Amino acid sequence: MSEAIEKKLEENKSLFDEVLDGTKVQLTRKNIEKAAPNSINVVNNGFAYDEYFKMGGTVAKMTFQSTKNFKDFVKIRSGEKQK
């Protein structure tokens, strides 16, 4: 094993990125800018989507499930506006 891996194992640290570990990081403009595509999970409600997009978030950076939820949210919201 490489020395870096052995050192992390000795320190009881995960070998995986925080995102893969499921830890939650508060979204800020800086975190959104640094995020990889398909890596941000956004809560499925209007307020969360509004705040995410105001901070510069894009659909490309949302996870696949968040993108599907957003699509459904927009479809439902546009249906309510037509009534």
C-alpha positions as a Markdown table, in Angstrom:
| # | Residue | x | y | z |
|---|---|---|---|---|
| 1 | Met | 0.0 | 0.0 | 0.0 |
| 2 | Ser | 1.1 | 3.5 | -0.5 |
| 3 | Glu | 2.2 | 5.6 | 2.5 |
| 4 | Ala | -0.6 | 8.0 | 2.1 |
| 5 | Ile | -3.2 | 5.3 | 2.3 |
| 6 | Glu | -1.5 | 3.7 | 5.3 |
| 7 | Lys | -1.4 | 7.0 | 7.1 |
| 8 | Lys | -5.1 | 7.7 | 6.5 |
| 9 | Leu | -5.9 | 4.2 | 7.8 |
| 10 | Glu | -3.8 | 4.8 | 10.9 |
| 11 | Glu | -5.6 | 8.0 | 11.6 |
| 12 | Asn | -9.0 | 6.3 | 11.1 |
| 13 | Lys | -9.9 | 8.6 | 8.2 |
| 14 | Ser | -11.9 | 7.5 | 5.3 |
| 15 | Leu | -10.2 | 6.9 | 1.9 |
| 16 | Phe | -13.2 | 8.4 | 0.1 |
| 17 | Asp | -14.3 | 12.0 | -0.5 |
| 18 | Glu | -16.8 | 13.6 | 1.9 |
| 19 | Val | -19.5 | 13.4 | -0.7 |
| 20 | Leu | -19.2 | 9.6 | -1.0 |
| 21 | Asp | -19.2 | 9.3 | 2.8 |
| 22 | Gly | -22.6 | 11.0 | 2.9 |
| 23 | Thr | -21.5 | 13.8 | 5.1 |
| 24 | Lys | -23.4 | 17.0 | 4.7 |
| 25 | Val | -21.6 | 20.3 | 3.8 |
| 26 | Gln | -23.4 | 23.6 | 4.0 |
| 27 | Leu | -23.9 | 25.0 | 0.5 |
| 28 | Thr | -22.2 | 28.3 | -0.2 |
| 29 | Arg | -21.2 | 30.0 | -3.4 |
| 30 | Lys | -17.7 | 28.7 | -3.0 |
| 31 | Asn | -18.7 | 25.1 | -2.3 |
| 32 | Ile | -21.1 | 25.2 | -5.3 |
| 33 | Glu | -18.3 | 26.5 | -7.6 |
| 34 | Lys | -15.9 | 23.8 | -6.4 |
| 35 | Ala | -18.4 | 21.0 | -6.7 |
| 36 | Ala | -18.1 | 18.4 | -9.5 |
| 37 | Pro | -21.0 | 17.8 | -11.9 |
| 38 | Asn | -23.7 | 15.5 | -10.6 |
| 39 | Ser | -22.5 | 15.9 | -7.0 |
| 40 | Ile | -25.0 | 18.2 | -5.2 |
| 41 | Asn | -28.1 | 16.8 | -3.6 |
| 42 | Val | -30.8 | 19.5 | -3.2 |
| 43 | Val | -33.8 | 19.1 | -0.9 |
| 44 | Asn | -37.0 | 18.7 | -2.9 |
| 45 | Asn | -38.9 | 21.9 | -2.1 |
| 46 | Gly | -39.3 | 25.4 | -3.7 |
| 47 | Phe | -37.4 | 27.3 | -1.0 |
| 48 | Ala | -34.3 | 25.0 | -1.4 |
| 49 | Tyr | -34.3 | 25.3 | -5.2 |
| 50 | Asp | -34.7 | 29.1 | -5.1 |
| 51 | Glu | -31.7 | 29.4 | -2.6 |
| 52 | Tyr | -29.6 | 27.0 | -4.6 |
| 53 | Phe | -30.1 | 28.8 | -7.9 |
| 54 | Lys | -29.6 | 32.2 | -6.2 |
| 55 | Met | -26.2 | 31.1 | -5.0 |
| 56 | Gly | -25.2 | 30.2 | -8.6 |
| 57 | Gly | -26.1 | 26.5 | -8.6 |
| 58 | Thr | -26.9 | 24.8 | -11.9 |
| 59 | Val | -28.8 | 21.7 | -12.9 |
| 60 | Ala | -25.6 | 20.2 | -14.1 |
| 61 | Lys | -24.2 | 20.1 | -10.6 |
| 62 | Met | -27.3 | 18.5 | -9.1 |
| 63 | Thr | -27.4 | 14.7 | -8.6 |
| 64 | Phe | -29.5 | 12.7 | -11.0 |
| 65 | Gln | -32.2 | 12.2 | -8.4 |
| 66 | Ser | -32.2 | 15.9 | -7.5 |
| 67 | Thr | -32.6 | 16.7 | -11.2 |
| 68 | Lys | -35.5 | 14.4 | -11.6 |
| 69 | Asn | -37.2 | 15.9 | -8.5 |
| 70 | Phe | -36.6 | 19.4 | -9.8 |
| 71 | Lys | -38.2 | 18.5 | -13.1 |
| 72 | Asp | -41.3 | 17.1 | -11.3 |
| 73 | Phe | -41.4 | 20.1 | -9.1 |
| 74 | Val | -41.4 | 22.5 | -12.1 |
| 75 | Lys | -44.0 | 20.4 | -13.9 |
| 76 | Ile | -46.4 | 20.5 | -10.8 |
| 77 | Arg | -45.7 | 24.2 | -10.2 |
| 78 | Ser | -46.5 | 25.1 | -13.9 |
| 79 | Gly | -49.7 | 23.0 | -13.7 |
| 80 | Glu | -50.8 | 24.9 | -10.6 |
| 81 | Lys | -50.2 | 28.3 | -12.3 |
| 82 | Gln | -52.3 | 27.3 | -15.3 |
| 83 | Lys | -55.4 | 26.7 | -13.1 |
